[in-house]
Amino acid sequence: MISSCPKISVIVPVYNTVDYLPECFDSILIQSIQDIEVIVVDDGSSDGCWEIIKKYAAKYPQFKIFKQNRKRQGTARNLGLKHAIGDYIAFLDSDDTLPDQAYEWLYDSAERSGSDMATGPYQSFFHGRKWIEVPVHERLLRNEITHTDIYSTPELLEDISVCNRLIKRSVIEKYQLEFPERYAGEDVVFMSQLYLKCKSISIVPHVIYNCRRKRQSASSFRITPSFFQNRKETAMELSEVFSANSAGNLYPYLLQSEVRKLVGSLLVRVVKELPENDQKRVFNVIKEMSTPLSKHVVYRGDYFNAVHKLCIRMLQEGEVDALISFEKSVTKITFLRVIGNNRVRIELAKLILPLYVLGAQRLLKKISARLIP
């Protein structure tokens, strides 16, 4: 039974996710910790979500429901924050789900350590397949950490999702934190400011969030040059925020996280869906964002995979034709012939050739396993 002052307020913005909404809500209701209020904000859905929301609210008194005209996710989350009364705030996207003990693990960690925020790794899932998508979750969030912050653990900035964590409501209110409402990318703005203000962060070594991945053709947004321009402007504005908080040396960790998102599956869509002039505009935007990242930063460690490194270096060197060839080619390696600069060709060949050797080795193993009785 929910108390007058619940332990957790879960804020769920909803927009046209009727096929996934019951699963999302049910994953909250079966949490091992029960003192939770659920604040649902329908952001102008047109697919029947509001009817489902009303049914849950009628059956479960812990549901507080609100409806607004389409104003984007940032506005919906801010509305939820205004009505939240829990000790901790959690955010859950309406097409995602939670493991049964997620909030118990986070709450216990935050309470034991007295942290302003508790976080843990999230996993992506699609058609029965599950995988850890964010590199820092594999490297860092697999171990329990009771006290840290971004100044001692700057790698935390590589994870800017608001959903895989509990946040003390008092911290949000003290620093008057809210989501930007005029553009996409609200997570990175909110989380950057939050990380800078949190004096202590705890980490639990359990998957505490399930992020649903859908086919690119079913993506909820259309790729446009303005989308990329917006992400660049947001990232550049945050540089000033970090500097104002005497944390300018931490900003590259955030920047490389933003660049990584744009050179992943989104870049494939740019080549497949946009006309040539729009492609060039997008490439210029990503080049401008990645320019502050030195070759050392791009190549160090395993934060960027080999494909990311190839794309970033081609953009930094202005090898746009080679990049397009790389994305369109089935065999991939033919892009090397398009590179005009011999130095860059050698550099990128060193990156990609080991992938082909590894692929050949795996293929030989499969063949051997079938041939040898």
N, C-alpha and C positions, 0 to 999 in steps of 0.2 A: 504494500500500500504506500502511495506517495505521501510524504510529509509536507507540512506547510512550508518548510525550507528544504527542498530536495538536494541531494548530494550533487546531482548532475542535471544540467539542462542540455538536451540534444536538439540542435537547430537543423531542420531539414527543409531546404528550399526545393520546391517541386516545379518542374516544367516539362510537360509532355512525356512522362515516363510511366504511363499507365500499365505497361506490360511488366514492369519491375517493382512497382510501388508496394504491393502486398508483401513481397519477399523482403524489401527494405524495412518496412514497419515491423514485420514479425521478428526480424533479427534484433530489434531493440527490445521488444516485449519479452524475449526469452533470455535476456541478459541475466547473468548470475547475481548481479547487483540490481535490486529492484527499485530503489528510491530515485527514480528518474522522471523528469517531466519531458515531454516531447512537444516541441514547438514547430509546427508545420506551416510553411508559407507557400501558398500556391501562387506562382508568378505568372498568372494569366494562361494557364494550361487550356488547351482546346480539345483534348483527347479523352476526357472523362475522368481525369485525376481527382477533380473536386468531389465527385460522387463517392469515390473510394475514401478520400480523406474524411468526409462527413460520416461515413459508416464507422470508421475506426474511432472517431471522436465520440460518437454516440455510445460506443461499447466500452471505451477505455477512458476514464476520467482524467488520466495523466496527459491526455492530448489537448493542446491548445492550438486552435487552427485559425489561420488568417488567409485572406485572399486579396490580391492586388492585380491591377493591370500589368501587363508585361513591362518590367523595369530592370531586368537582368538580375543575376545571382547576388551581386554585391548588395543591392538594395534589399533583397529578400533576407539576406543574412543580417543586415543591420536592423531590420524590423524585428527579427527574432531576438537579437541582443537586447532590444529595448524592453522586451517582455520576459526575459530570462531572470529567474530568481535562484537558480542553483548555485552551490559553492563553486562548481566547475562548469565550464562550457565545453561542449563537444559539437562538431559539425559533421553531418552525414549527407552525402549526395544521394538523391532519391533513386538512383539506379544501382547503388552499391549496397553492401551488406557488412555485418559485423560477426566475427567469431563470438561464440557464446560467452566467453569470459573476458572479452576485450576491455570493457569499462572497469571491471573488478581489478584486473591487472594494473591498469593505469591509475585508478583511484588509490589503491593500496600503495603503489610506488610513490605517488605524490604526497600522500599523507605521512608515510614513514620518513620520507626525506625532507618534507617541508618545502618541496619545490614549487616554483611558480607554474611549471608546465611539466607534464609527463608525456613521453612519446614512445613509439615503437615502430617496427617495420610494417609496411603494408605489402600485400601481394596482389598482382593482377590476375584476372581469370577470364577465360573465354572458352565456351563449349567443353567444360570439364578439365581444361588445362590450367595449371596455376604456375606462376613464376614470380620471382622477385625482380622488379624492373629497375629500381633506383640503386645505383652502385653503392652509395653510402650505407644502404640498409644491409648489404652483404658484408661490408668492411667494418662497420662500426656498430650498427644497431642490433647485432646478434649477441652482444654481451650486456649484462646488467651494469648500469652506471647510476650511482645514487646522486652524485652532485657534479654538474659541469655547467658550462655556458659557452657561448660562441667565441669568446675570447681565448678560452683554453681548448675548445674543440670547434674550430671554424668550419670543419667539414659538415657540420649540421646545416649550414646554409645551402648545401646541395639538395636538401629536402625542404621544399617550401609549401607542401600541401598542408592545409589546415585540418584535414580530416583524420589523420592518424595521431591524435593527441587529445589530452585534456588540458584546459587552460584555466587558471584561477580567474574567476569573474572579477575579483577585486583588482587584479593587475590590468585587465582590459579597461575597467572603469577609472582606475587611478590615472592612466595615461591617455584616456579618452580615445582608445583605438577603435577604428571602424574601417569598413571596406570601401574602396573607391566605387563610385556608382556610375561613372560616365564611360567606362571602358572595360574590356576584358583584362584578365591578368590580375584580378583582385587578390588572389592568394599571395602572390609575390610581394605586393605592397604591404598587406596586413602582416604577413609572417616576418618580413624584414624588420619592420618596426617592433614587432613582438620580441623577436630574438634579441634585439638591441636593448630591450628593457628588462628581460628576464634575468634575475640575479642567480637563479639556480634551475637547472633542468635535469630531470631524471629520465633514464631510458630503461625500458623493459625488453627482454630478449624473446618476445613472442610476437607473432603476426597478430596485429590488432585491427586490421582493416582489409576488406576485400574490395578491390577496385575493378569494376566491370569494364572490359575492353570490347568495343564493338567494331565491326568491319568498317574500313575507311569509307566505303560507299554509303554507309549508313551514318556517317558523321553528322553531328548536329549543327555544324557550322560550315559555311562556304569559305574556301581559301581565297583571300584577296591580299593585294599588296598593303592595303591599309591595316590589316591585321598584324602583319609583320612590323610595319612602321610604328604601330601602337606599342608593340612589345619592346621595340628599341627605345622609344621615348620614355616608357616606364622604367626601363633598366637604367637609362642615363639619369633620370631624375633621382633614382635611388642612390646613385653615386654621391650626390650631394647630401642625402640623408645620412649615409655612412660617414662621410667626412665631418658633418656637423656633430656626430656622436664620437668623434675621435677614433673611428673604426675603419678608416679608408683602406688600411692594409687587408681588411677582411672582404672587401668588395669583390675582388677577383673570384672568390669562391661562389658568390651569388651569380656573377656574370657568366661563368662557365656553365652553371646550371641552366641559365636561360638560353645560351647558345646551343647546348646539347639538345634541348627540346626542339629547336628550330631546324636542326640538321638531321633529325631522325625521320620518322614517317611523314612529317609535314613537308620536308624537302622533296620527297618522292611525289607527293601530291602536286607540288608546284610545277614540276616538270611535266606531269601527266595532264594537269587540268588548266593551266594558265597559258595565254598566248605569249609570244616571245617578248614583247615589250614589258609585260607584267612580270615575266620571269626575271628579266634584267633588274627591274626595280627591287624585287625580293632579294636577289643575289647581292645587290649593293647594300641593302639594309643589313643582311647577315654579315657581310664583309666588314661593315662599319662596327658592328657589335663585337666581332671576333678580333678585330685589329689590336685592341689592348691586351689580348691574350698572346703572350709570347709563344714561340715554338716549344720552349721548354714546358710551359704550362699545358699546352695541348697534348704533348707527347708523354708527360709524366704519368706514372701509375696506370691504373686501368679505369679511370673515370670515363674517358672517352674510349669507345671501342674502335677497332681498326677502321670501320666505315666512317664513323664520325670524324676521325683524324684525317682521313682522305678528303672528305668533303670540306672540312674547315681549311685545310691547307690549300686546296684548289681555289677556294673563294679568296683566301688571303693573297694568293699569288695571281688572282685575276684570270685563272684558267677556266672560264665559264663553259666553253665548248667541250672541254674534257669532262667537266662535271655533268653536263647534259648527256654526253655519251655514256658516262658511267651509270647514270640512273636508267637509261633506256636499254643498255646492252644486256643481253642474257648472260653472256660469259663474263661480263664486267671488265676483264683485263684489257679489252681492246681500247679502253679510254687512254691507255698510256701512249698510244700512237698519236693521239690528238694534242698532247701536251707540247707546247712550243719551246719551253725552257728545258734544256737538257738536265740542268741541275735539279729542277723540280721533278722531272721524270724519274731520275735515279732515286731521289728521296722517297717518292711515292711507291716506286717499285719495291723498295725495301720493306714498305709497310704491307703491301698486298700479297707479295709472293709467298710469304709464310702461310697465309690463309689457304692458298691453293695446295701447298705441300701437305698441310694438315688435312684438308679435304680429301686429297688423294689417299693418304694413310688410312683415313676412316673408311673410305670406299673399299680399299684392299682388305681391310679387316672383315667387312661385311661379306665380300666375295669368298674369302677364305673360310669363314664360318659356314657358308652354305656348301662349299665344295668338300671340306674335310668332314668325314663322317664321325 
